[in-house]
């Protein structure tokens, strides 16, 4: 990972829960079937009166294939954005890589020893049943607050970050003691 | 009266001509997006194997859809 400093080690990589992408994929699949549903909903009495020539059928088939191609591209755009939107917890920092769009990427970092409070927010039926939610990390000073959105198993993510936070605090304390002695 | 003045499309294009332009436009966007996907999946060190799998699935799907669309277009 390019944003890691020298000697820094990635301990935990958190992505949005797969359910978030599944919902987007279902919406795209619904849009793909929309023209077919529209044709199926035409009453038989109306359909009988309209004679569709082979040429018209080919034009409709062509337009439908173009529609599917556009949706196919959108699906992969959404998948790429989903996959590149990531939170990395290292042994020193918390890095929030926000992939908002294909060419819109922002990276926030917060030092682990600056963490003041971590809370989790699981909201909704699916989030409760499947097990995903937001992990809100409040930091001191100028470091930005970071929200890990729709993380899988938010409770364990919180625990792991707290463990790493305590390790960093302990390491800093030890370094300070060694410096005084 | 010339044929072009009878056309329902601008510049006297025929329906086949308009559909062909549409096809080339989508093909251009599809190829452009392939390059953009390759750039994103290879740039951020997500793994070459993973990038090949994702771009491979995308490419196979795209090839199938575009060839089917071309088949319809040639039958018009």
Contacts between the chains, C-beta under 8 A, distances in Angstrom:
chain1	res1	chain2	res2	distance
A	1	B	44	7.9
A	1	B	45	6.3
A	2	B	44	7.1
A	2	B	45	6.5
A	54	B	75	7.8
A	55	B	76	5.9
A	58	B	72	4.9
A	58	B	73	7.9
A	58	B	75	4.6
A	58	B	76	4.8
A	59	B	15	7.5
A	59	B	19	6.9
A	59	B	72	7.6
A	59	B	76	5.9
A	61	B	68	7.9
A	61	B	72	4.3
A	62	B	19	6.1
A	62	B	23	7.6
A	62	B	69	5.5
A	62	B	72	3.7
A	62	B	73	5.2
A	62	B	76	6.9
A	65	B	65	5.6
A	65	B	66	7.7
A	65	B	68	5.0
A	65	B	69	3.6
A	65	B	72	6.2
A	66	B	22	6.4
A	66	B	23	7.1
A	66	B	26	5.1
A	66	B	69	5.7
A	68	B	65	5.4
A	69	B	26	5.5
A	69	B	30	6.3
A	69	B	62	6.8
A	69	B	65	4.5
A	69	B	66	6.3
A	69	B	69	6.7
A	70	B	26	6.8
A	70	B	29	7.8
A	72	B	58	7.5
A	72	B	61	5.4
A	72	B	62	6.4
A	72	B	65	6.1
A	73	B	29	6.9
A	73	B	30	6.3
A	73	B	33	5.1
A	73	B	62	7.7
A	76	B	33	7.3
A	76	B	37	6.2
A	76	B	54	7.6
A	76	B	58	4.9
A	77	B	33	7.3
A	79	B	54	7.3
A	80	B	37	6.2
A	80	B	40	5.4
A	80	B	41	7.1
A	80	B	54	8.0
A	83	B	46	7.2
A	84	B	40	6.6
A	84	B	44	6.2
A	84	B	46	7.9
A	102	B	36	6.1
A	102	B	40	6.6
